[in-house]
Amino acid sequence: MIRASDEFPSFFEPRDSEPLIIDCGANIGVSVLEWKTRWPMSRIICFEPDPDAFRLLTLNMERNDIPGVQCIHAAVADFDGETLLFGDMGPGADARGNSIQASWGQRDASESVEVACCKLSPYLANHDVSFLKMDIEGAEESVLRESFSELHKVDALYVEVHETDEMVEQNSSDRIEKLLLKSSFHMERELRFQPHSLPPDLSAWQQSVNANQTQFLAWRD
């Protein structure tokens, strides 16, 4: 079930003491550490494509001796294979904004690296999922469409939708809202403008392409 709060997004309360959480776009694992503090017996599957963010993710799990976490070095996509990841790469780089969608991640001075990618649907099909977090920098609609037939396995989800004027034909918060409603979710929606959403040096790019981030929290009765 969902337990509402005064601030967006609401916090969810899992149905049992060992919830399964899937984190698409885990970065270095900050959300994972919070979840394991709240629900120590939770099981978590993490996806992170950025090589250096993934290295820090696995290091954080090891150094903090966090059990029950499976870290997968891959981007979630609507196909299995390899793809390019665009953005700020290398040790010490700021991975916020890195994306397999060139329209979001490919900017002046950005680089690219080939990474593995995989469908989300098999992971949903094989589990009952308490919470699904998706922060995948512009690939949200394609992944949700690919896994739509398995979304009924998910109790609650958080999706951050990334859009620019150029991207709206393939990644739209309005179409994602309709898709979630079709899957019988209730939801809250809010435009997200927080200082930590993107690195400060992307402010000019954000304005030039009309980059927006919309967040959804969706849940079932």
Secondary structure, DSSP 8 states (H G I E B T S, - for coil): -EE--SSSS-EE--SSSS-EEEEES-TTSHHHHHHHHH-TT-EEEEE---HHHHHHHHHHHHHTT--SEEEE-SEEESSSEEEEEEE--STT---TT-BSSHHHH--TT-EEEEEEEEESHHHHHTS-EEEEEE--TT-HHHHHHHTGGGGGGEEEEEEEEEE-TTTTTT--HHHHHHHHHHTT-EEEEEE---TTSS-GGGHHHHHHHT-EEEEEEEE--
